[in-house]
Amino acid sequence: EAEGEAEMGAGAGRVSSRARKANAGDTARASMLPEWMGKASLMTLGGAGAFGSGFQLDSAASTAEAIAVLASIIFVHECGHFFAARLQNIHVSKFSVGFGPNLLSYQGPEVEYSLRAIPLGGFVAFPDDDPDCPYPEDDPDLLRNRPMKDRAIVIGAGVTANVLFALAILFTQVNTVGFSQQDYQPGVKVSQLLSTSAAREYGVQVGDVITAVNGEKLAASGQSVNAVVERVKASGASAVHFDITRRGQEGSVGIDVTPNTSPGGEGRIGVQLEANAEIIKRIAANPREGAVLAGREFVRLTSVVSGSLFSLVSNFEAAKENVSGPIAIVGVGAQVMRTSDLSGLYQFASVININLAVVNILPLPALDGGFLFLIAIEALRGGKKLPTEVEQSITATGVLLLLGSGMVLILRDTLNLFTSLH
């Protein structure tokens, strides 16, 4: 943006959607847990996430819908910054959704509002360091001249807006279409028999439900899949007795299966297992229950997103391939639009909001959390700010890192997209 505009950046969101798999020759399947450089703009770059790299943009309508969802979430984030400033009579010079050339713009009495060509980010700009700033340097309504509390409110308002938007989406979902939940029944299902399946040789069939292993009944739980896998692995070459119920037959069938063994001596019977569960919709009985359920789902999704971010630090080599840029996020969103009902849209929008909030609150340069950290340092110094050159160097470094990593992800996602098209 304009050379003299300061930046107090928001940042790139990381989204997570994880599936647990246990593998012992037998496999277990669980459900899926579902800014331009200047110097005083609060900037949001829409996109990095842990969606994985497999995606396609094969439907113009669904891709446009996904972009619209992402743009609306960025719009809400920037509105948080904007209204927190304006309600405190702090001067704002620009409000933009998107980057690049203007598509539409309107110059108000004080603020220029614009919609730009690349709808993968946005910013709120302040006139503080603009060489053409129409206000005197000591104007008390310039953001830089405000007390620490006022500045912290403006900086933190973007994250707050995304949190409230996510809660509102989840509240709407649970009171209309409901949350998808797994209704677990005792046992585990045999969903596939592998080509080298020992279980097939002894009469196990696709669709069978294993209700007990060696006489020990399996609970109505998603953990039962892992329990079966571990018991088969521990059996080595010793026979394992399964109690099985089969569609169309009354009672249970007892089958003894002698596993094959891995080089390490672990038992393998060559089946793919999944939880014995059906997906049901839970709709709140009243708004009070809806608020409670929405809050619980918000906590669950926040835990998933935070866990994925932590995995980037604790196990980067394993997690790096699941980090995706804005193109892949739009691709995943387009897939949701094509293949899911309204619940999928609600969940996608909620996760993107939570993602944007969690990442932006991190105390990293150029993110909202980084600017809050600088204010905290200011408070510890008795209200004395760091030298302007130091703050600008920290912010510039953060912006370069954000844009650099963003370009790498966009390039990788673009290459993956062309690969998938061929």
Beta strands, then each sheet from edge to edge (+ up, - down):
strand 1: 19-23
strand 2: 27-32
strand 3: 41-45
strand 4: 94-107
strand 5: 112-125
strand 6: 179-193
strand 7: 209-213
strand 8: 216-217
strand 9: 240-245
strand 10: 252-257
strand 11: 260-261
strand 12: 267-268
strand 13: 271-282
sheet 1: 1+ 2- 13- 6+ 7- 8+
sheet 2: 1+ 2- 13- 6+ 7- 9+ 10-
sheet 3: 3+ 5- 4+
sheet 4: 11+ 12-
end
